Amino acid sequence: MLLRAGGCGACVVLISKYDPATDVVTEFSASSCLTLLGSLNHCSVTTSEGIGNTRDGYHPVQQRLAGFHASQCGYCTPGMCMSIFSALVKADKTGDPAPTPGFSKLTCSEAEHAISGNLCRCTGYRPILDTCKSFAADVDLEDLGLNSFWKKGTDPADIDKLPEYSSGAVCTFPEFLKSEIKGQMKDAPVVNAGEDGWYHPKSIEELHTLFDSDWFDENSVKIVASNTGAGVYKDPDLYKKYINIKGIPELSVIDRSNKGVEIGAAVSISKAIEIFSDGTPVFRKIASHLSKVASPFIRNMGTIGGNVIMAQRLPFASDIVTVLLAAGSTVTIQTASKMLCLTLEEFLEQPPCDAKTILLTIFVPDWGSDNIIFETSRAAPRPFGNAVSYVNSAFLARTSGVAASEGLIIEDICLAFGAYGVDHATRARKVEEFLKGKSVSAPVILEAVQLLKDVVSPSEGTTHPEYRVSLAVSFLFSFLSALGNNLNSPNGSCANGPEKHIKVANDDLPIRSRQELVFNDEYKPVGKPITKS
């Protein structure tokens, strides 16, 4: 199972971290094949055997997976169990009203998305989704598929027939471990180091002390916050020493002001989604796009800074960098001699950072909502989960409304594209300059599209270059077309300004599992349901 890719979800576990200062335990799912043991200092790990087993009895998640026939070869089942269990634990800690007994605080949509990163090659996912939704407070039990709890079509669907679920039945962080952590914190050395070769600096100063040590060699020392990058670029071998920067407070800062949001480089992608979700339309769009990146158990561990650094050093097709680039983000970095504040575009154009250059924070400005239009797009083998984009894009435009006969004018615009066969995300500067000050019309859109075809040029060796260019063109065409309507009018102008569409996010639509069964004796006994022994 140690594939070290984080792509299938078969090895998902629940990691619990305890903060002695606040006496709070935080739980999240993680891919164990990418999680380095040394990074789990002071953590508790719960596996599928930890929530239920033959000796102590099975957990309702495991019982319902079996009852809905959601396991065939069984390879993916432990990871499915833990993804569902993790979602239940997270939902239980929300402030939502208490659900009906037997259900959880999860909604059907949340339950379905809980396993969005788990792959199964046997079941077709329908019975697994039925299991997930059986815990949801808003589920229609009649919509669930075949199961061993009631006979489909004859017995009434009843929550009392399902294995009973109650929150808090599993202890994810034992009390004795809390006491040990509190005791160790009092006597902690300046720079924690053990015979295992792991170092845990608690400040930027301590980190630079390690950099200045005689033993530091970037070829034999790895700086890690989560190690999820190893799922994309494999480590050829284990390193002699590791420096875990997750415990540095300066890298975990979250500062929200009327100017924008500043996020520390070690903040997880999942946490960033939470932060941006509670904000202006631009921030909410960023959160929506980030929720389609990787899998939940990867986003829980992977950091914003790690993603940006990887895109700066390597030809990594990062969705996050493209979105942040269009949003006008800036970064603060610490080199060996000084601290620098750069635009994200300037940072990406720099030579690849060495191991001693630390990305401290990322700042995303608050654009408000007046006359600001922000859209993001991506094309990938799967809409969400572990799938790298063929092309991704993010567009931000500041517009002004004028007389209806003249249409909508673009005052300023940023067009960012990534993953189309270049080292990192770039801005389509020529197209931006062309569009500034122009009213959106059919001729303007046509000219912009023609310019973009020359700007978006995949490097030699990129697979399907024509397809990627066509995707980039279609993203821009859709964005500009949405800025106005009536493009078929004689003068080709956007007579009525931006179209106001009420859109339904397809990702939030429930996946129906209702099955219609028709029995007849025409081909008897073929088609006759047979009870499994």
C-alpha positions, 0 to 999 in steps of 0.5 A: 500500500506504500505507493507514496503518491497520495492518489488512491486514498486506500491508506487514509488515517485520522490524525489528531493534534493536541494544543496544550495552550488551548486544550483543544484537539484538532482532527483531520484525515491524511494519506499515511503513505506520504506522512513521515513518522517524524512529523507526527510528534505529539500526535495520535493516529487512528486507523480503521482497526482503531474505530472497530475490529473483531475483538471490540466490535465494528463501528457503524461506518464499517457495518453500514459499508458491509450492509450496503454491499460497498466492499468487493475486493476490499483494498479501498475499504479501510481508506473509505472508512476513515474518510467517512469517519473523519467527515463525521468527526469534523461535522460533530464539532460544528455548531449546527443543531443536533440531528435526529438520533441515528444521523449525523450533522453531515449533509448529503453533499458533504457526505458525498464529498468526504470520499471525493479523493478515494478511488474504487475500481469495483463497486462503481461508487453507488453503494459507497455513496449510499453508505455515506448518505445514510449518515446525512441528516437530510437524506431520503432513506428511500433514495438509498440502494440495495442493502441488507437492512431492509428489503428494497420495494417491500420493507419500509426504509427506517433509520432504526434498522441501520446500525446505530450511530452516536457521536463521540463513541471513539476516543481519538486522543487519549488523556495520558498523551495530553499529560505527556505532552504538557510535561514535555513542553516544560523541558523542551530544548531550544532546538528539538533534536533526536537521534532519529535525525529530526529537528523541530525549530520553534522560530525563524531564528532557530531555523537559521541557526540550523541553516548555519550548522556545519552539518547542514547540506541541502542534498542530505537535509529535507525541510518539510511541513507536510511532505505531500509534494513527494507524491508529485516529485518522488524522493530518490531515497530517505534523507539523513536529516529532516527539519520540520517547520510546521511548529514555527508560529511565524509560518502559521499566521492568519491575519485578516484586515480590510486590506486583505488576508495574510496567510502563513506559508505553513497553513494547510490548504483546507484551512485556507479554504475555510478562511477564504470561504468567509469573505468577499466574492473574490475570496469565495471564488478562490475557496471554491477553486481550491476545494477542487485541488487534490483530495481532502486528505491531501489538502488537510496536510498540504500547505499553501506555501509548499504548493507555491514553492514547488511551483517556483522551483519546479515545472509544477502545474499548480492551480493555486498559484494561477488563482493567487496570481490573478488575485494580485497576491504578494509574497514575503520571503526570508533569504539568508541576508534579508526579508523581501516582499515581492509580487507573486509574478516577480517571485515566480520569475526569480531563479529557483529558490535554494533550501535556505530561502523561506517563504513566510507569508502570502497576502491576497488583497481584498478587492471588494465587490463593486465592479469587480468580476473574478472567475476561475476555470480548470479542465482536468481528467476529474472535476475534483480529487487527485487530478492535475489540470490540463489547463487552469485559468483565473481572470479578474476584471475591474469594469465600469458601466456606461450608457447602454449603447456603448456597453461595459468598459474594462478598466483593468484586467488580469488574465492568468493561465497555467498548466498548459505546458510552461514552467509556471503560471503566467499572465497574458500581458498582450491580451490584457493591454489590448482589452484595457479601456475597451467596451466588450463586443464581438469584434473585441472578443474575437481579436482577444482570442486571436491574440491569446492563441499566440500568447499561450504557447505550450513548450516542446514536448507538451502532450496535446498542445492544440487541445490545451490552447483550445481550452485556454481560448474557450475559458477566455471566450466564456469569461468575456462573453459573460461580461455582456449580452446582446452580442448578436446585435448589429453593432456587436455591443453589449447593450445591457451590461453584464448578464445576471445568471443564477448558477447552480454549482454542479459539485453541490448537486446530490448524486442520486442512487435510486435503483429501479428493479424489474423482475420477470420470468421470461429468462428464468432463472437468469436475472433472479436475485439469489441470496448470498451464502 
